Amino acid sequence: MKKWAFVSDFDGTISKKDFYWIVIERYFPEGKELYKEWKNGSIKDIDFLSTVFGAIHQEEDQIIRDVHGIPIDEYVPAFVKAVQQSGGDFYILSAGTDYYIKHIIEKYKLENVVILSNEGVFKDKNIQLNINKEDWKYSERYGIDKAIVIQKLKEEYEKVYFAGDSEPDSHPAAFADITFARDVLKDLLAEKNIDYIPFESFREIEAQLIKNGQISAE
């Protein structure tokens, strides 16, 4: 087995703002009402995102500029390198889409980061989600089943750490060796009696992993 992996959600965890909010605020004000419907359970996560990302109506160079404007935790690039230099593999596990995550990875020149997310492509001035119902990690609600992904990684690695911030992350958290949680995920895990370590920045996560000997302090 490989030694260890760090798996992180993207929107609201690596990034400081969900990309769908950037789209809603700039191009799709109707999305605010749709957001309410999504949160009250009237529509599925994947349907909400498909509608929002299908309402951008911009040339791709503008969409990429919007993506590059996504604010992220400034310490993430250093953290990714620290994980890799200490023998770990770094994964991004997102129920959003790999379309904008790939552009962020390129912007910050992160190498050997594995992205597990819903496939997204630029088409007709929007981002189209390509959901494969035959894929091993398919979820009807999220497009990608994060819990199944973590369970599969647990078969490959001795230790799997996970970081997240919201409801979709509460499912994989049950299977990770240690979960780092922020925002609403903390309350959700507390309700489910799932252990977690609270965090606000990846610098704090690194300090914890140094403390338990997973990352070298050098």
C-alpha positions as CSV (number, residue, x, y, z in Angstrom):
1,M,0.0,0.0,0.0
2,K,1.0,3.6,-0.6
3,K,1.7,5.6,2.6
4,W,-0.8,8.4,2.7
5,A,-3.0,10.8,0.9
6,F,-4.5,14.2,1.6
7,V,-7.9,14.8,0.0
8,S,-9.4,18.2,-0.1
9,D,-12.8,19.6,-1.2
10,F,-12.4,22.7,-3.4
11,D,-15.2,25.2,-3.2
12,G,-15.2,26.8,0.3
13,T,-12.3,24.7,1.4
14,I,-9.4,25.4,-0.9
15,S,-11.3,28.4,-2.3
16,K,-12.7,31.1,-0.1
17,K,-15.8,31.4,-2.3
18,D,-17.8,28.9,-4.3
19,F,-17.5,29.5,-8.0
20,Y,-21.3,29.2,-8.4
21,W,-21.6,32.4,-6.3
22,I,-19.3,34.2,-8.7
23,V,-21.4,33.2,-11.6
24,I,-24.7,34.1,-9.8
25,E,-23.5,37.5,-8.8
26,R,-22.1,38.4,-12.2
27,Y,-24.3,36.8,-14.7
28,F,-27.3,35.0,-13.2
29,P,-29.1,37.0,-10.5
30,E,-32.1,34.5,-10.8
31,G,-29.7,32.0,-9.2
32,K,-30.4,33.4,-5.8
33,E,-33.9,32.1,-5.8
34,L,-32.7,28.8,-7.3
35,Y,-30.1,28.6,-4.5
36,K,-33.0,28.7,-2.0
37,E,-34.8,25.9,-3.8
38,W,-31.6,23.8,-3.7
39,K,-31.0,24.4,0.0
40,N,-34.6,23.5,0.9
41,G,-34.2,20.2,-1.0
42,S,-36.4,21.0,-3.9
43,I,-33.7,20.3,-6.5
44,K,-30.6,18.2,-6.5
45,D,-27.1,19.6,-6.2
46,I,-26.1,18.6,-9.8
47,D,-29.2,20.2,-11.3
48,F,-28.6,23.4,-9.4
49,L,-25.0,23.6,-10.7
50,S,-25.9,22.6,-14.2
51,T,-28.4,25.4,-14.4
52,V,-26.1,28.0,-12.9
53,F,-23.1,27.0,-15.1
54,G,-25.4,27.0,-18.1
55,A,-26.4,30.6,-17.6
56,I,-23.0,32.3,-17.9
57,H,-23.2,33.2,-21.6
58,Q,-19.6,34.5,-22.0
59,E,-16.7,33.8,-24.2
60,E,-14.2,31.3,-22.8
61,D,-11.5,33.9,-22.2
62,Q,-13.9,35.8,-19.9
63,I,-14.9,32.7,-18.0
64,I,-11.2,31.8,-17.5
65,R,-10.6,35.3,-16.1
66,D,-13.5,34.8,-13.7
67,V,-12.0,31.5,-12.7
68,H,-8.6,33.0,-12.1
69,G,-10.3,35.5,-9.8
70,I,-11.5,32.8,-7.4
71,P,-9.9,33.6,-4.1
72,I,-8.1,30.7,-2.5
73,D,-6.4,30.0,0.8
74,E,-3.0,31.6,0.2
75,Y,-1.2,28.8,2.0
76,V,-2.6,26.0,-0.2
77,P,0.4,25.9,-2.8
78,A,2.9,25.6,0.1
79,F,0.8,22.9,1.8
80,V,0.5,20.8,-1.4
81,K,4.3,20.8,-1.7
82,A,4.7,20.0,1.9
83,V,2.4,17.0,1.6
84,Q,4.2,15.7,-1.5
85,Q,7.7,16.3,-0.1
86,S,6.6,14.2,2.9
87,G,5.6,11.3,0.8
88,G,1.9,12.0,0.5
89,D,-0.3,12.3,-2.6
90,F,-2.6,15.3,-2.9
91,Y,-6.2,14.9,-4.3
92,I,-8.9,17.5,-4.9
93,L,-12.3,15.9,-4.5
94,S,-15.1,18.2,-5.7
95,A,-18.8,17.9,-6.4
96,G,-18.4,21.0,-8.6
97,T,-16.5,20.6,-11.9
98,D,-13.0,20.0,-12.9
99,Y,-13.3,22.8,-15.5
100,Y,-12.4,25.6,-13.1
101,I,-10.3,23.5,-10.8
102,K,-7.9,22.7,-13.6
103,H,-7.5,26.4,-14.4
104,I,-6.7,27.1,-10.7
105,I,-4.2,24.3,-10.6
106,E,-2.5,25.8,-13.7
107,K,-2.6,29.3,-12.3
108,Y,-0.7,28.3,-9.1
109,K,1.6,25.9,-10.9
110,L,0.6,22.9,-8.7
111,E,2.0,19.6,-10.0
112,N,0.9,16.0,-9.6
113,V,-2.4,17.0,-8.1
114,V,-5.2,14.5,-8.9
115,I,-8.6,16.0,-9.5
116,L,-11.7,13.9,-8.9
117,S,-14.7,15.9,-9.9
118,N,-17.6,16.2,-12.4
119,E,-16.3,16.7,-15.9
120,G,-17.0,20.1,-17.3
121,V,-16.4,21.5,-20.7
122,F,-16.8,24.9,-22.4
123,K,-19.7,24.8,-24.8
124,D,-22.0,27.4,-26.3
125,K,-20.5,30.1,-24.0
126,N,-21.2,28.1,-20.9
127,I,-19.8,25.3,-18.8
128,Q,-21.5,22.1,-19.5
129,L,-21.3,19.2,-17.1
130,N,-20.8,15.8,-18.6
131,I,-22.2,13.3,-16.1
132,N,-21.5,9.6,-16.7
133,K,-24.0,7.5,-14.9
134,E,-21.9,4.4,-15.6
135,D,-18.8,5.8,-13.8
136,W,-17.8,4.0,-10.6
137,K,-18.1,7.1,-8.5
138,Y,-21.4,8.4,-9.9
139,S,-23.9,9.9,-7.6
140,E,-27.5,10.8,-8.7
141,R,-27.5,13.8,-6.3
142,Y,-24.0,15.2,-6.5
143,G,-22.7,13.7,-9.8
144,I,-19.8,12.3,-7.8
145,D,-20.0,10.1,-4.7
146,K,-17.3,11.4,-2.4
147,A,-17.8,8.7,0.2
148,I,-17.1,6.0,-2.4
149,V,-14.0,7.8,-3.5
150,I,-12.6,7.9,0.0
151,Q,-13.4,4.3,0.6
152,K,-11.5,3.4,-2.6
153,L,-8.5,5.5,-1.6
154,K,-8.6,3.7,1.8
155,E,-7.8,0.5,-0.1
156,E,-4.8,2.1,-1.6
157,Y,-3.3,4.1,1.2
158,E,-2.4,3.4,4.8
159,K,-3.7,6.9,5.9
160,V,-6.3,9.1,4.2
161,Y,-6.8,12.6,5.5
162,F,-9.8,14.7,4.3
163,A,-10.7,18.4,4.5
164,G,-14.1,19.9,3.7
165,D,-16.6,22.6,4.6
166,S,-20.2,21.6,3.7
167,E,-22.9,19.0,3.5
168,P,-21.5,16.8,0.7
169,D,-18.3,16.5,2.7
170,S,-20.1,15.0,5.7
171,H,-20.4,11.6,3.8
172,P,-16.7,11.0,3.0
173,A,-15.7,12.3,6.5
174,A,-17.2,9.1,7.9
175,F,-14.5,7.1,6.2
176,A,-11.4,9.3,6.4
177,D,-8.8,8.5,9.0
178,I,-8.8,12.2,10.1
179,T,-11.2,14.9,8.9
180,F,-10.4,18.6,9.0
181,A,-13.7,20.6,9.0
182,R,-14.7,24.2,8.8
183,D,-17.9,26.2,8.5
184,V,-21.2,24.1,8.5
185,L,-19.4,20.8,8.2
186,K,-18.3,21.1,11.9
187,D,-21.9,21.1,13.1
188,L,-22.9,18.4,10.7
189,L,-20.2,16.1,11.9
190,A,-20.9,16.9,15.5
191,E,-24.6,15.9,14.9
192,K,-23.4,12.6,13.4
193,N,-20.9,12.0,16.2
194,I,-18.0,11.9,13.6
195,D,-14.7,13.1,15.0
196,Y,-13.0,16.1,13.3
197,I,-10.4,18.7,13.8
198,P,-11.6,22.3,13.2
199,F,-9.5,24.6,10.9
200,E,-9.7,28.0,9.3
201,S,-6.6,27.8,7.1
202,F,-4.3,25.1,5.6
203,R,-1.5,26.5,7.7
204,E,-3.3,25.1,10.7
205,I,-3.8,21.7,9.0
206,E,-0.1,21.6,8.2
207,A,0.8,22.4,11.9
208,Q,-1.4,19.4,13.0
209,L,0.2,17.0,10.5
210,I,3.6,18.1,11.6
211,K,2.5,17.5,15.2
212,N,1.5,14.0,14.5
213,G,4.6,13.3,12.4
214,Q,3.0,13.0,9.0
215,I,4.7,16.1,7.6
216,S,8.3,16.9,8.2
217,A,8.9,20.1,10.1
218,E,12.0,20.9,8.0
